[in-house]
């Protein structure tokens, strides 16, 4: 059975107990027994990591939180579209530096060119 993330719980002495239930009526007998020894015991609704007086209070707070956020709200840090920093491919191609056109029959210079290959490799020694 998956864990519950919203439930009724009993607090005794300001600390939560192990008693939990989805329905308030299921906890009432246990709550009454605990209240005999701990008059400060109370029953609270746990949802979204906080304790509430009732599930209606939790739902009302959630609706208020959603109403405060605009459409472009993003969690944490800067509230902007994370994809905004990337440019489109066509913009990158236009900012590419100009290349010199090659003459017909000319070989490219660089690591793959013949002059570079001869200069880097030492001559092979014969083994006997």
C-alpha positions in Angstrom: 0.0 0.0 0.0 1.5 3.4 -0.9 2.1 5.9 1.8 -0.6 8.5 2.5 0.4 12.2 2.2 -2.8 13.6 3.6 -4.5 12.2 6.8 -5.9 13.0 10.2 -3.3 12.6 13.0 -3.4 13.0 16.8 -1.0 15.4 18.5 -0.3 14.9 22.2 1.9 17.4 24.0 2.6 19.2 20.8 4.1 16.2 19.2 2.6 13.9 16.6 1.6 10.3 17.5 1.7 7.3 15.3 -2.1 7.3 15.0 -3.3 8.2 11.5 -6.4 7.7 9.5 -8.1 9.0 6.3 -11.4 9.6 8.1 -11.8 11.6 11.3 -14.4 9.1 12.7 -11.9 6.3 12.6 -9.6 8.1 15.1 -12.2 9.4 17.5 -12.2 6.4 19.9 -8.4 6.5 20.1 -8.4 10.3 20.4 -10.8 10.2 23.4 -8.6 7.6 25.2 -5.5 9.7 24.7 -7.3 12.8 25.8 -8.0 11.2 29.2 -4.3 11.2 30.0 -3.3 14.2 27.8 -5.9 17.0 28.0 -3.9 19.1 25.5 -4.2 16.4 22.8 -5.7 17.6 19.5 -6.6 16.1 16.1 -5.2 17.9 13.0 -5.2 17.3 9.3 -1.8 16.7 7.7 -1.3 17.7 4.0 1.5 19.1 1.9 4.0 18.9 4.8 1.9 21.1 7.2 -0.8 20.6 9.9 -4.2 22.2 9.4 -7.4 22.4 11.5 -9.4 20.7 8.7 -9.1 19.5 5.1 -11.2 22.5 4.1 -8.5 24.9 5.5 -5.8 23.1 3.6 -7.8 23.2 0.3 -8.6 26.9 0.8 -5.0 27.8 1.3 -4.0 25.8 -1.8 -6.6 27.8 -3.9 -5.3 31.1 -2.5 -1.7 30.1 -3.4 -2.7 29.2 -6.9 -4.6 32.5 -7.4 -1.5 34.5 -6.4 0.7 33.0 -9.1 0.7 34.4 -12.6 0.8 32.2 -15.7 4.5 32.5 -16.2 5.4 31.6 -12.6 8.2 29.0 -12.2 9.4 27.5 -9.0 12.7 28.7 -7.4 15.2 31.3 -8.5 14.4 33.5 -11.5 10.9 33.3 -12.7 11.5 33.1 -16.4 11.4 30.5 -19.1 14.5 28.3 -18.7 14.6 27.7 -22.5 14.9 31.4 -23.1 18.7 31.4 -22.8 19.1 29.2 -25.9 19.0 30.8 -29.4 17.4 29.2 -32.4 19.6 27.3 -34.9 19.0 30.0 -37.6 20.4 32.7 -35.3 23.5 30.7 -34.6 24.2 30.1 -38.2 24.0 33.8 -39.1 26.6 34.6 -36.4 29.1 32.0 -37.6 32.4 33.6 -38.8 33.0 33.8 -42.5 35.1 31.1 -44.1 37.5 31.6 -46.9 36.5 29.8 -50.0 39.0 27.2 -51.1 40.5 27.1 -54.6 39.9 24.0 -56.6 42.4 21.2 -55.9 43.5 22.8 -52.6 43.7 20.6 -49.6 42.6 21.8 -46.2 45.3 22.6 -43.7 45.1 21.5 -40.1 45.4 18.2 -38.2 44.1 16.2 -41.1 46.4 17.9 -43.7 49.6 16.2 -45.0 52.0 18.9 -43.7 50.7 18.6 -40.2 50.9 14.8 -40.2 54.6 14.8 -41.3 55.6 17.4 -38.8 54.1 15.7 -35.8 55.2 12.1 -36.4 58.8 11.2 -35.8 60.4 8.9 -38.4 60.0 5.2 -37.7 63.0 3.3 -36.5 63.8 -0.1 -37.9 63.6 -2.9 -35.4 66.0 -5.9 -35.7 
